Structure formats: structure tokens, C-alpha cells
Amino acid sequence: MQNIKDLTLSEIEQGLASLGEKPYKALQVFAWVFHGGAGSFDEMTNLSKELREKLKASFCISRPKIIVKQESKDGTKKLLLELEDKNRIECVLIPEGNRLTLCVSSQAGCPLDCAFCVTGSGGFVRDLKLSEMADQVFVAQSLLSHGQKITNLVLMGMGEPLLNYDEVIKFLNIATHQKGMGFAPKRVTVSTSGIVPMIERLSKETKVNLAVSLNATTDEIRSRLMPINKKYPLKILLDA
């Protein structure tokens, strides 16, 4: 059954049209899923019972499982989540002054094999889906006390976001949609090791921030630490 958290607004419109429903209802469903974080279709109380039953028959809503939760003295919380296929990913809540940042993973494992990175040493498993990135936000938010909320997102967890571009851009668009997660673009950051063509594409398709992981000031040292530098050396990366 299709996980509705894997659908963009236009895809939800198409799904409702196939059920004989009016397109305008898609925005209501989208808001319940990505703004309200609804865990079931029964929670969508401004939709008719008939529509809710149609949705239940056609779609599911994912619920990630927390395997381990670790908390440090400064309030940072690291969560190990189990996905539907039993793969595991991490996300981290980081408090700093008035900000509460969630560090989101974009892949299970990582293909880049940077010398300093434990994730890369374990190899690459697969890209994460839109739903699996969105669920990190919902499960982290569910642990917060009343009145607390995540203020910032950084795609700086497991994986290279720009190697999972299609799903990541869907996530970014929903994260910054007013009826989606509602984050201002200036409060969302994508971190990359330097995938040059995707940096250029990202700049045209979203207004979020970009962070580049350099770790060295010469190609010789950076290529030793980060093999991706052999493909996109510093001058090309800095131009992008």
C-alpha cells in the first residue's frame, strides 16, 4: 500500500482525482500529513468520513520505530530509528540558545568513504525516501514537551544529500511549504561533500542554505581524506 508521506502535493491531487474527489481537498490532506503530522486518517476531522475511508483503503501512514535514544548533558538527543525494511538510521536534536536544530539523514549508509566518517566505513545501503526523511522530523517532534518545537533543519546526518537529489528536493519543498512543515528556507541547510552538478541545480530549485564540508585547504590532503575531491577538486567546487 502506498505511504501517503511519499507523495508531493501534486501527487496527492492525482491520487484524490483517481478516487473521484475534488483536487482542492488535496491541500487539506497534505496539511494534515506534513503540517499536522497526523498518525492516522481518522485524525483528519475536517474531511468527510467517506473520504477518510477511501484514503484508508488506498494509502497508509508510516510510523517509525525508535530503537535507541541517547541524551547528553547539554540536552542533545540522538535517535536510532528502524525503517520498514529493518535498516536503521540516525537523527539528532541539537539545542543551542533559542534554536533547536534537527540533523536529518538522507541515506542509509554512505557511498563516499571519507576517512574520518564512521557512516562511510559501513558502506552504502540505499537512498532514503521522502517519507523516511519526513518521519525523522515527526518522531523527533513527538519527544518534545508542550510548547517546544524544532526551529531549524540540517541535512547533515547519514549520507550525502545531493546523491539522493530527487527525494531530497521533495523533502525540502515540503519542509519549506507553508502548509507543509512550515520552516523558513533560511532555517533549512543542506550539507554536501561537494557534488558540483547538484550544487548548481540546488541553487536554481530552492532557497535553502548550503554548507560545504571542506576539511582541507589543498587538493592533495582533501583527496586523501575525501575521495570525492578527485572527481570535483577544490577549484571546481569553490566555483560552484
Buried (B, 14 or more C-beta within 10 A) or exposed (E): EEBBBBBBBEBBBEBBEEEEBEEEBBBBBBBBBBBEBBEEBEEBEEBEEEBBEBBBEBBBBBEBEEEEEEEEEEEBBBBBBBBBEEBBBBBBBBBEEEEBBBBBBBBBBBBBBBEEBEBBEEEBBBBBBBBBBBBBBBBBBEEEEEEEEBBBBBBBBBBBBBBBBEBBBBBBBBBBBEBBBBBEEEBBBBBBBBBBEBBEBBEEEBEBBBEBBBBBEEBEEBBEBBBBBEEBBBEEBEEB
